[in-house]
Every structure is written in C-alpha cells, then in structure tokens.
Amino acid sequence: MLFVLPWWTLFGSGAGWPVPVFVAGTVVFAAWLVAFPFLMAAGHVRGRSDRAARVADSTLGVVWVLFTWSVLGGLAHLVLIGLGAGGAGTARGVAVAVAAVGVGLLAWGHYEAMRVPRVRRLDVRVPRLGGGLDGTRVVVLADTHYGPIDRARWSQRVAEAVNALDADIVIHAGDIADGTPAQRREQSAPLGTVRSRLAKVCVTGNHEYFSEAQGWLDRMAELGWEPLHNRHVVVERGGDTLVLAGVDDLTAESSGLAGHRANLLDALAGADPERPVLLVAHQPKYVDQAAAAGVDLQVSGHTHGGQIWPFHYLVRVDQPVVQGLSRHGERTQLYTSRGTGFWGPPFRVFAPSEITLLTLRPGSGHDTSEGAGAVDGPAQRPQGS
C-alpha cells in the first residue's frame, strides 16, 4: 500500500496523463517496489551494506511522505467529486499538489534531519532536590544513531554545541549508533570531546542490541563516558547529592547477551533512599517501574517525536509519551527527548531534533502542559560562565 497508493494518486486516478508519462511512472514505481525489500535486506540484514541501507532508508522516507499525502489528497479528491468538481483536470490537480507538497516536505525534512539540533531549554522542579544542586545543568543527547550516512562532521558540531552549554551532567539516553563500534568509530569519536563538571553518563538503547551492545558500552567508556549498566553514581554539589542511575534497554533481556537486562533494583542497590534519583532509561514506557520505585525524574529518548509526521500516532500506541515533560504518579516526572539524530530515513517532518538542557530546581509546581517552559534556539554559552 505504501507504494500502490502514491502510484494511483500520481498516475492512475483518472488524471489522463499522456501514455509515455503514465508508463514511465508505472515502471518507476514497480521497480521501486520490487527493489525495496532487497535493498532493506542488503542494508540491514545480510551484509549490512551502508550503500544499500542509504538507498533503502531514503526510499522508506520518501514513500512514507508520499503515502501520507496521497491519503489526504485522495480524501480531498473525493470531496471535490462530491461537490461536482470531478474529472481529469481535478485528478491531475490533486496529483500535482501531492507531488509538490511531498517534494517540499522531503527537502525541508532532510534539512531538519541533517542540521545540528536546536537547544530545547526547560526548568524541571524536583521536590527532593537539595538547595546546593539548585541550577544543576543537565544536557541530554539521545538517538544519535550514527549510521550508514557518514555524519562525523555533524557529530563534531553536536559536541561543540553541548560544550557551549557548560553542563554539570551530560547524558546519552541510548541508541548511540546503527552498526558496530568499529564501523562507527569516526562518527562516535567526537563524543570523547564532550565536557561536563560532575558526570558524563550513558545507557544502551534498543539499537545497541542489534550491533554489539557490550562493545558500545566499552567504546563509550573509552571515550570518557560512564556506562550506567544497571548501576548508579552519586554526584555532589554544594553539599547536596543526586543519585544518577541507569538501566539497560527493555529489549536487552531478549537479546541473549549475558548480563544484559533492565534491572532497576540493581541500578539503585546501595543508594540512599532519601536522596533524589535521576534515572536514565532509553524507552519512556519504563516509567511505570520508575514510578513504582519512587524515582524523581526519568530521562528517555527512543520516540524521535515521531520523526516523520504522522508516525507519532503509531509511536503513541507503544509509548506513554512522545515528547516533553510529563508526570507519572505522585513523585515521578519523565522527560522524553525528540532525539538528537534520526533513524533510517534522513528526514524529520514536523518532529524537530533537539539537544536538551534541563535545569534542575528544588520545589514543586511545574507545568506539565505540552512544551511548557521549552524554548528552542541555538546553543549559546550562558552569560558569566
């Protein structure tokens, strides 16, 4: 359906195109449809060819956008027919409109995917936070997905943007890469230049379990990050402490990799129960366990904010939140990042990427409405730092 509906909207819906145009369009779509599964297999299953993956992933993004707008164009066409404005001219107009919107959104979406993310700033009130930790700056990266498209320069610019934020804590919430550490060594290298005052921590995402999860934990440790592999560290500032914990991704247990599974009990073992806890868990839906354990703040990624509209509706079926700050239970808050990079299709449509700056404040009374307190803008060093 992803291929057939766009073909029908653009060429087969009674638009009356000249025969050469109709035949050419049909041949292109047929070849595209037949080649697609083989390209996906070559790029992501057998051989993992980066070249095949680039073509397959781009194809998936293009056809998804065309499918979405073909649905909307088809509905508009039916309305026009109902109003007595049918005929070849109307069908041709709908086809041209769908093609124009698709091309425009794909061009813009590619730019949005490939640029350095804007910074999303948000104050988060944590009632149990000690006064000495007031103003603690937590920078969140998630879903960098270093992959078939070489983004080493992009990675360097992201690291520079993070360093400009003068962070106390830097978090990578998982899905570091698609591919092995050896394959993505150059792209991941700039993570070694990221600076923080108190801690620089990471957890695994589900994509690490497609390609050497333990290898990625080792690679991040090599780059100076603290892997929170079902464990925690304690950070101190101004005489007050914060428990910074992390768990493996929910898919870890089914990966067959020994010693890997999401285990919050192990992650918090030995932690002072009176101290506030910031938990890093890749998937937002882990918040149920976090709330049951009395975690103060969970930071997650995974959703990409939907990445390509309207995919966020499907994401919402699997996850409790698609993006932003939300409350779960009496104590627990969840911040879900839209992600720093992108998976697969090099497009972001109505789901911008982000580098997140969370400023922790003691006390209660935050606004959990959509986008509350968030301001998107370029990374800038704060005045006086």
NORQUIJO-V999232 format. One record per pair of residues at least 12 apart in sequence whose ideal C-beta (glycine too) atoms are under 7 Angstrom apart, sorted by the first residue. I is the first residue (numbers start at 1). J is the second residue. If there is no record, write none. Layout:
# NORQUIJO-V999232
I/J + I/J
This chain:
# NORQUIJO-V999232
2/63 + 2/64 + 2/67 + 3/29 + 3/32 + 3/33 + 3/63 + 5/67 + 5/70 + 5/71 + 6/63 + 6/66 + 6/67 + 6/70 + 7/25 + 7/26 + 7/29 + 9/70 + 9/73 + 9/74 + 9/94 + 9/95 + 9/98 + 10/25 + 10/95 + 10/98 + 10/99 + 11/25 + 11/26 + 13/77 + 13/91 + 13/95 + 14/88 + 14/91 + 15/88 + 15/91 + 15/92 + 15/95 + 16/88 + 16/92 + 32/59 + 36/56 + 36/59 + 39/52 + 39/55 + 39/56 + 39/59 + 40/56 + 43/56 + 43/148 + 50/148 + 53/148 + 54/148 + 54/149 + 57/148 + 57/344 + 57/345 + 57/346 + 58/345 + 58/346 + 60/344 + 60/345 + 61/308 + 61/345 + 61/346 + 61/347 + 62/106 + 64/308 + 65/102 + 65/105 + 65/106 + 65/308 + 65/349 + 66/102 + 68/310 + 69/98 + 69/101 + 69/102 + 70/98 + 73/94 + 73/97 + 73/98 + 76/94 + 77/90 + 77/91 + 77/94 + 105/349 + 106/347 + 109/308 + 109/347 + 109/348 + 109/349 + 110/346 + 110/347 + 112/348 + 112/352 + 113/342 + 113/346 + 113/347 + 113/348 + 114/154 + 114/346 + 116/154 + 116/157 + 116/158 + 116/161 + 117/340 + 117/353 + 117/354 + 117/355 + 118/352 + 118/354 + 118/376 + 118/377 + 118/378 + 119/165 + 119/355 + 119/357 + 119/377 + 119/378 + 119/379 + 120/354 + 120/356 + 120/374 + 120/376 + 121/357 + 121/374 + 121/375 + 122/325 + 122/358 + 122/373 + 122/374 + 123/359 + 123/361 + 123/373 + 124/297 + 124/325 + 124/333 + 124/335 + 124/358 + 124/360 + 124/361 + 124/366 + 125/361 + 125/363 + 125/364 + 125/365 + 125/366 + 126/276 + 126/296 + 126/297 + 126/360 + 126/362 + 127/363 + 127/364 + 128/276 + 128/296 + 129/276 + 129/360 + 129/362 + 130/240 + 130/362 + 131/238 + 131/240 + 131/362 + 132/237 + 132/238 + 132/239 + 132/240 + 133/237 + 133/238 + 133/240 + 133/242 + 133/360 + 134/361 + 134/362 + 135/359 + 136/168 + 136/169 + 136/237 + 136/360 + 137/165 + 137/166 + 137/167 + 137/168 + 137/357 + 137/359 + 138/167 + 138/168 + 138/169 + 138/171 + 138/358 + 138/360 + 139/162 + 139/165 + 139/167 + 139/170 + 139/355 + 139/356 + 139/357 + 140/171 + 140/173 + 140/299 + 140/337 + 140/356 + 140/358 + 141/162 + 141/171 + 141/172 + 141/340 + 141/355 + 142/172 + 142/173 + 142/174 + 142/175 + 142/301 + 142/337 + 142/339 + 142/340 + 143/175 + 143/301 + 143/302 + 143/304 + 143/339 + 143/340 + 143/341 + 143/343 + 144/176 + 144/177 + 144/340 + 144/341 + 145/175 + 145/177 + 145/178 + 145/207 + 145/341 + 145/342 + 145/343 + 146/176 + 146/177 + 146/179 + 146/184 + 146/187 + 146/188 + 147/177 + 147/178 + 147/179 + 149/346 + 150/187 + 151/187 + 152/186 + 152/187 + 155/187 + 155/190 + 156/190 + 158/340 + 158/355 + 159/190 + 159/191 + 159/193 + 159/194 + 161/355 + 161/379 + 162/194 + 162/355 + 163/194 + 163/195 + 164/379 + 164/380 + 164/381 + 165/357 + 165/379 + 166/381 + 166/382 + 166/385 + 167/196 + 168/196 + 168/197 + 168/198 + 168/237 + 169/196 + 169/198 + 169/199 + 169/235 + 169/244 + 170/194 + 170/196 + 170/200 + 171/201 + 171/280 + 171/299 + 172/202 + 172/225 + 173/203 + 173/280 + 173/282 + 173/299 + 173/300 + 173/301 + 173/337 + 174/203 + 174/204 + 174/205 + 174/208 + 174/249 + 174/282 + 174/301 + 175/205 + 175/206 + 175/207 + 175/282 + 175/301 + 175/302 + 176/188 + 176/205 + 176/208 + 176/216 + 177/216 + 178/207 + 178/211 + 179/211 + 180/211 + 180/212 + 180/215 + 181/212 + 181/215 + 181/216 + 181/219 + 188/219 + 188/223 + 191/223 + 191/225 + 192/223 + 192/224 + 198/235 + 198/237 + 199/226 + 199/233 + 199/235 + 199/244 + 200/224 + 200/225 + 200/226 + 201/225 + 201/226 + 201/228 + 201/233 + 201/244 + 201/246 + 201/280 + 202/220 + 202/225 + 202/227 + 202/228 + 203/228 + 203/246 + 203/247 + 203/248 + 203/280 + 203/281 + 203/282 + 204/216 + 204/217 + 204/248 + 204/249 + 204/252 + 204/282 + 205/249 + 205/282 + 205/301 + 205/302 + 206/249 + 206/251 + 206/282 + 209/249 + 209/251 + 209/252 + 209/255 + 209/257 + 213/255 + 213/257 + 213/260 + 214/257 + 217/229 + 228/245 + 228/246 + 228/280 + 229/248 + 230/247 + 230/248 + 230/263 + 230/266 + 230/267 + 231/266 + 231/267 + 232/244 + 232/245 + 232/267 + 232/268 + 232/271 + 241/275 + 242/275 + 242/276 + 242/278 + 243/271 + 243/275 + 243/276 + 243/277 + 244/278 + 245/267 + 245/268 + 245/277 + 245/279 + 246/267 + 246/279 + 246/280 + 247/262 + 247/263 + 247/264 + 247/267 + 247/281 + 247/286 + 248/260 + 248/261 + 248/262 + 249/262 + 249/282 + 249/283 + 250/262 + 250/283 + 250/286 + 262/286 + 264/289 + 264/293 + 268/293 + 276/296 + 277/295 + 277/296 + 278/296 + 278/297 + 278/299 + 279/295 + 279/298 + 280/299 + 281/298 + 281/300 + 282/300 + 282/301 + 282/302 + 283/300 + 283/302 + 283/319 + 284/300 + 284/302 + 284/303 + 284/319 + 284/320 + 284/321 + 284/334 + 284/336 + 285/319 + 285/320 + 286/298 + 287/320 + 287/328 + 287/332 + 287/334 + 290/332 + 291/328 + 291/329 + 291/332 + 294/331 + 295/332 + 296/331 + 296/332 + 297/333 + 297/335 + 298/332 + 298/334 + 299/335 + 300/334 + 300/336 + 301/337 + 301/339 + 303/315 + 303/319 + 303/322 + 303/323 + 303/336 + 304/338 + 304/339 + 304/342 + 304/343 + 304/351 + 305/322 + 305/323 + 305/338 + 305/339 + 305/351 + 306/322 + 306/351 + 307/342 + 307/348 + 307/351 + 308/345 + 308/347 + 308/348 + 308/349 + 308/351 + 309/349 + 309/350 + 309/351 + 312/351 + 321/334 + 321/336 + 322/336 + 323/336 + 323/338 + 324/336 + 324/370 + 324/371 + 325/368 + 325/372 + 326/368 + 327/368 + 335/358 + 337/354 + 337/356 + 338/351 + 338/352 + 338/353 + 338/354 + 339/353 + 340/353 + 340/354 + 340/355 + 341/353 + 355/379
